[in-house]
Amino acid sequence: MTLIAYEHKQFSRASEAKIEQANAIIAEYQAQGFSLTLRQLYYQHVARGLIPNTLQSYKSLGNLINDARMAGRVSWTAIEDRTRFLRALSSWNSPEDVVQAAADDYHENWWRDQPVHSEVWIEKDALVGVFEGVCNDLDVPLFSCRGYASASEVWLAGMRLQRKIRSGKRVVIFHFGDHDPSGLDMTRDITDRLITFISHHARVAYPDRFNVERVALTMDQVNQYGPPPNPAKTTDSRFEDYQREYGDDSWELDALEPQVLADLVRSSIEGVVDSDLMEAAQEEERKAKRLLALAATNWYDVAEYLRDNHGDDE
């Protein structure tokens, strides 16, 4: 917890209660290893019946959380903005440090010998923090589409995936998006465009080697978990088709509990992985990391040997 007060603020009794509710939700999810975006925190309030599901409620909660952080009442590390971050080059203090960093970060491709290549694609940047942990645990690439994925990114994906198919692998894309007119259509859009690029370049029979699986959000999951509904956008060109099948309501992926989303990711990936091949790849990685760590530990002995035998310029 990083509670730092920059301003003195007086809160009403109702605002004090909302701050305590927010901190309780934050603590609950931090105990599970998750950080929340403001939107996820909002949906947890809505799902628990603490506030109505309206744009004004969202803005009011955001303003209150901002004021509470400035007053030292909500931790500065409790809410994440996953769309803005600092970029910088890596640096080290010595050659020994970089070798040790290589030992710490060394990673082999756990899926190299797997018969399947899988990736997780999500509609929103805001959910990267929920998906990233489990994807890293299982060494699966994670791609945030940010709505309809750009032509450039889908083309690059098609080139990447057709090479996997030509090497003999089956490719599975696990897609997660909102249950609304465009969110559902994005799965279709991804599939159609990838098939266009893959079929042109793969030069092999690809249909039985490639598919996009929509994991969430589905109507069954809406019925099972009961996320709060939103009015579907009537201005969406796909609204009429959506309305005929699902009615006037829509549901956002963010509204599902982070642990539910993480479990859906894990079960999807584990459904296509060969665990024996995975363990063998992980053991090879452990051996390589031990070798690099040994080199880092003995770096000064190696450097001294080089100076003694080859001079300072070597």
ZILINVEN-V861227 format. One record per helix or strand of 3 or more residues. SS is the DSSP state (A for helix, B for strand). FROM is the first residue (numbers start at 1). LEN is the number of residues. If there is no record, write none. Layout:
BEGIN
ss: (SS SS)
from: (FROM FROM)
len: (LEN LEN)
END
This chain:
BEGIN
ss: (A A A A B A B A B A A B A A B A A A A)
from: (13 38 55 95 116 125 141 151 170 181 207 210 219 239 249 253 258 275 299)
len: (19 10 16 11 7 13 4 16 7 21 3 7 7 8 3 3 13 23 12)
END
